[in-house]
């Protein structure tokens, strides 16, 4: 079967494409919400083709000054996509790269808080040209989220697919990422869990612009998570999105002995007594790390899954309460706790990303001073 030419985001699996001669008539079209429109030739009309060309040109123009676009994906919720999206951006920004972070988790936008821009004054504005100006967490770190467009932080987004798709297209087309840095080295896109409308629309719009550099896929070690992540990897394969690497998050729990809380079996807190005894009898233990598995690893785990899908395993990030705290406060974990094991793992992941998608060395500070 020929590959579909820009199928609608809500098309059936096996869509032949709205401009195909068999559009609306093929067996795969049965029951598709677009069947009548396709069979009528609506997508083949001169007006429809002109509209399609304008959309494609607008998307291409929007990414003209963006070197790399990276999707952060996972079929499973709660594995740390937003946490890693935010901390990767903080780390890249700290190394001097011009970075943008686009939040397309429209129903659960947590990125503004994790980037430290969830305050009342954080709103996007329309420029004279009609483009949206993102909110800046740092001079070289731009953030865009539906959260900036809502009347308050607790407002629910109760939208069906078409409205979500329209906003994603607007984000991708109308956001001005140029800023004072003259564009972006990396645009990181944080996505919701699953393989839903947001994913399909984002990938299709990016492919129209020729702007998909690849995806970083996040998982936790247990089979409950990996079963859904494999679906995401198959989604990437089907949509021809290169998987740059798999990150194993919350692989273990690690904490210094001195930072632990100690309880008796009845639940009473004996932390002071225990720490005093350790300090008196074996003080060097207080600098040791206590480690434990958070989730039971399944089979060969994420490393085996990476081999199966012929991609790279970019490392394991331990669960660290200070990492959670940095996300709550909108701070860069690798800058706040540079010697922690989790920070070393995060830096390794950023190293892998830069190695996979290098950019020309540009002194953005100089370029900002010149403007």
C-alpha positions in Angstrom: 0.0 0.0 0.0 1.3 3.5 -0.9 2.1 5.8 2.0 -0.6 8.3 2.8 0.0 11.9 1.8 -0.7 14.0 4.9 -3.6 12.0 6.3 -6.0 13.9 8.7 -5.1 13.4 12.3 -8.3 11.5 13.0 -8.0 9.2 10.0 -8.3 5.5 10.2 -5.3 3.2 10.3 -4.2 2.4 6.8 -5.4 5.8 5.4 -4.5 6.1 1.7 -4.4 9.9 2.0 -7.0 12.6 1.2 -5.5 13.3 -2.3 -5.3 9.7 -3.4 -7.5 8.5 -6.3 -9.0 6.0 -4.0 -9.6 8.5 -1.1 -13.0 7.7 0.5 -13.4 4.5 -1.4 -10.6 2.3 -0.1 -11.5 -0.5 2.4 -9.4 1.4 5.0 -11.8 4.4 4.6 -14.8 2.5 6.0 -16.2 4.3 9.0 -13.6 7.2 8.9 -15.1 10.6 9.8 -13.4 12.1 6.7 -14.8 9.5 4.3 -17.5 11.7 2.7 -15.1 14.7 2.4 -12.4 12.5 0.8 -14.8 10.8 -1.6 -16.2 14.1 -2.7 -12.8 15.4 -3.7 -12.9 18.2 -1.2 -9.2 17.8 -0.3 -8.3 17.8 -4.0 -9.9 21.1 -4.9 -7.7 24.0 -5.9 -8.8 25.9 -2.8 -7.9 23.0 -0.5 -4.5 22.5 -2.2 -3.8 26.2 -2.0 -4.7 26.2 1.7 -2.4 23.2 2.3 0.5 24.9 0.6 0.0 28.0 2.7 0.0 26.0 5.9 3.1 24.2 4.9 4.9 27.4 4.0 3.8 29.0 7.3 5.2 26.0 9.2 8.5 26.0 7.3 8.9 29.7 8.0 8.2 29.1 11.7 11.1 26.7 12.0 13.5 28.5 9.8 15.7 29.6 12.7 15.3 26.4 14.8 18.2 23.9 14.5 16.7 20.9 16.1 13.2 19.9 17.3 13.1 17.0 19.8 9.9 15.3 21.1 9.9 13.9 24.6 7.5 10.9 24.5 6.2 8.0 26.5 3.1 5.8 26.2 2.8 5.8 29.9 1.8 8.7 32.2 3.7 9.6 35.4 7.1 8.4 34.2 8.7 11.9 34.3 8.4 13.3 30.8 7.7 16.9 32.0 10.4 16.6 34.7 13.0 15.5 32.1 11.8 18.0 29.5 12.2 20.8 32.0 15.6 19.7 33.4 17.1 19.0 29.9 16.1 22.5 28.9 17.6 24.0 32.1 20.8 22.1 31.5 21.1 23.0 27.8 20.4 26.7 28.7 23.1 26.5 31.4 25.6 25.4 28.8 24.8 28.5 26.7 22.5 27.0 24.1 19.4 28.9 22.9 16.5 26.6 24.0 12.8 26.6 23.6 10.3 24.4 25.5 6.9 23.9 24.0 4.2 22.2 26.3 1.6 20.4 24.2 0.2 18.6 27.2 -2.9 20.7 26.8 -5.0 19.1 29.6 -2.2 19.0 32.2 0.3 21.8 31.5 2.9 21.5 34.3 5.9 23.0 32.4 5.4 26.7 33.5 5.8 25.7 37.2 8.8 23.5 36.5 10.5 26.3 34.6 9.8 28.9 37.3 7.4 31.0 35.1 4.1 30.1 36.6 3.5 33.5 38.1 0.7 35.9 37.4 2.7 38.2 35.1 3.7 35.3 32.8 1.5 35.8 29.8 2.2 35.6 26.1 1.7 38.7 23.9 1.0 39.2 20.2 3.7 41.1 18.4 3.0 43.6 15.7 3.3 40.8 13.1 0.7 38.7 14.9 3.2 36.2 16.3 3.1 35.0 19.9 6.0 36.0 22.1 6.9 33.1 24.5 7.7 33.6 28.2 11.4 33.6 29.0 12.7 31.7 32.0 16.2 33.0 31.1 17.5 35.2 28.2 18.2 32.0 26.2 15.3 29.9 27.5 11.8 30.4 26.0 8.7 28.6 27.2 5.3 28.3 25.5 2.3 26.6 27.1 -1.5 26.7 27.1 -1.2 27.6 30.8 -0.3 31.2 29.8 -3.6 31.5 27.9 -5.9 30.3 30.7 -7.8 32.6 33.0 -6.4 30.9 36.1 -4.0 28.0 36.9 -6.9 25.7 38.0 -9.0 26.2 34.8 -9.8 22.9 33.1 -9.2 22.4 29.4 -12.2 20.3 28.2 -11.6 20.2 24.5 -12.2 17.7 21.7 -9.6 16.7 19.1 -10.2 19.4 16.5 -9.8 22.3 18.9 -6.6 20.7 20.4 -5.2 20.2 16.9 -6.0 23.8 15.9 -4.1 25.2 19.0 -1.1 22.9 18.4 -0.9 24.2 14.8 -1.1 27.7 16.2 1.7 27.1 18.7 3.9 25.6 16.0 3.1 28.3 13.4 2.6 31.5 15.3 5.2 31.3 18.1 8.2 33.6 17.6 11.2 31.6 18.8 13.7 34.1 17.4 14.0 36.4 20.4 17.3 38.0 21.3 19.3 34.8 20.3 18.3 34.9 16.7 16.5 31.5 16.9 16.9 28.3 18.8 19.5 25.6 18.9 17.0 23.1 20.5 13.2 23.2 20.7 12.1 20.5 23.2 8.4 19.5 23.0 6.8 18.0 26.1 3.9 15.7 25.2 1.1 14.0 27.1 1.1 10.2 27.6 -0.2 7.9 24.9 -0.4 8.2 21.1 -3.4 10.5 20.9 -4.5 13.6 18.9 -1.7 15.7 20.3 1.0 13.3 19.2 -0.4 12.7 15.7 -1.1 16.4 15.1 2.3 17.5 16.4 4.2 15.0 14.3 2.2 15.7 11.1 2.7 19.5 11.4 6.4 19.1 12.1 6.8 16.7 9.2 5.1 19.3 6.9 7.8 21.7 8.1 10.5 19.1 7.7 11.5 19.8 11.3 11.4 16.5 13.2 14.9 15.8 14.5 13.9 12.9 16.7 12.4 11.8 20.0 13.6 10.9 23.5 11.5 8.2 25.0 11.0 8.0 28.8 10.2 4.9 30.8 10.4 3.4 34.2 11.8 -0.1 34.6 8.6 -2.2 35.3 6.6 -4.0 32.6 3.4 -2.0 33.3 5.3 1.0 32.0 7.3 -0.7 29.3 4.2 -2.3 27.7 2.9 1.2 27.0 6.3 2.6 26.0 6.6 -0.2 23.3 3.4 1.2 21.8 5.1 4.6 21.7 8.2 3.1 20.0 5.9 1.5 17.4 4.2 4.9 16.9 7.6 6.4 16.2 8.4 3.7 13.8 5.1 4.0 12.0 5.3 7.8 11.8 9.0 7.7 10.9 10.2 9.7 13.9 13.8 8.7 14.8 14.2 7.6 18.4 17.4 9.2 19.6 17.4 7.3 22.9 15.5 5.7 25.8 15.8 7.1 29.3 15.1 5.0 32.3 13.7 7.2 35.0 13.2 6.4 38.7 15.5 3.4 38.3 16.4 3.4 41.9 15.9 5.4 45.1 19.1 6.8 46.5 19.6 9.0 49.6 22.4 9.7 52.0 22.1 7.9 55.3 22.1 11.2 57.1 19.0 12.4 55.1 16.9 9.4 55.9 14.0 9.2 58.4 14.1 6.2 60.7 11.0 4.6 62.2 10.3 1.8 64.6 7.9 -0.9 63.4 5.1 0.8 65.3 5.7 3.9 63.2 7.3 6.1 65.9 10.1 8.4 64.7 13.6 7.5 66.1 15.7 9.4 63.6 17.5 11.5 66.2 18.5 8.5 68.2 19.6 6.4 65.2 21.7 9.2 63.7 23.3 9.9 67.1 24.3 6.3 67.5 25.7 6.2 64.0 27.6 9.4 64.6 29.1 8.0 67.9 30.0 4.6 66.6 30.6 4.8 62.8 30.2 8.4 61.6 31.6 7.6 58.1 28.3 5.7 57.4 26.4 9.0 57.3 28.0 9.8 53.9 27.0 6.5 52.4 24.1 6.2 50.1 21.1 4.0 50.9 19.7 2.5 47.6 16.6 0.6 46.8 14.6 -0.4 43.7 11.5 1.8 43.2 9.9 -0.5 40.7 10.6 -4.2 40.0 12.6 -4.5 36.8 11.0 -6.8 34.2 13.1 -9.2 32.2 16.0 -7.4 30.5 14.3 -4.0 31.3 14.6 -0.8 29.4 18.1 -1.7 28.2 16.8 -4.9 26.6 13.9 -2.9 25.1 16.3 -0.4 23.6 18.2 -3.3 21.9 15.0 -4.8 20.6 14.1 -1.5 18.9 17.6 -0.9 17.7 18.0 2.3 19.6 20.3 3.6 22.4 19.7 3.3 26.2 20.8 6.8 27.5 21.1 5.8 31.1 19.3 5.5 34.4 18.1 8.4 36.6 17.6 7.6 40.3 14.6 9.0 42.1 15.9 12.0 44.1 13.6 14.1 46.3 15.8 17.2 45.6 15.1 16.8 41.8 11.3 16.9 42.6 12.0 19.9 44.8 13.8 21.7 42.0 10.9 21.1 39.6 8.5 22.5 42.2 10.6 25.6 42.5 11.4 25.9 38.8 15.2 25.6 39.3 17.9 23.7 37.4 18.8 20.5 39.3 22.2 20.2 37.7 23.1 23.7 38.9 21.7 23.3 42.4 23.1 19.8 43.1 25.9 19.3 40.6 27.6 16.5 42.5 24.5 14.3 43.0 24.2 11.0 41.1 21.0 12.2 39.4 22.7 15.3 38.2 25.5 13.2 36.7 22.9 11.0 34.9 21.1 14.1 33.6 24.3 15.6 32.3 25.1 12.4 30.5 21.7 12.4 28.8 22.3 16.0 27.7 25.7 15.0 26.4 24.1 12.2 24.4 21.5 14.7 23.0 24.2 17.2 21.9 26.3 14.4 20.4 23.3 13.0 18.5 22.2 16.5 17.3 25.2 18.8 17.3 24.8 22.5 16.5 27.3 25.1 15.4 29.0 26.8 18.3 27.5 30.2 18.7 28.1 32.7 21.5 24.5 33.7 22.2 25.6 36.1 25.0 27.5 38.2 22.5 24.6 38.1 20.0 22.2 39.3 22.8 24.6 42.1 23.8 24.9 43.3 20.2 21.0 43.6 19.7 
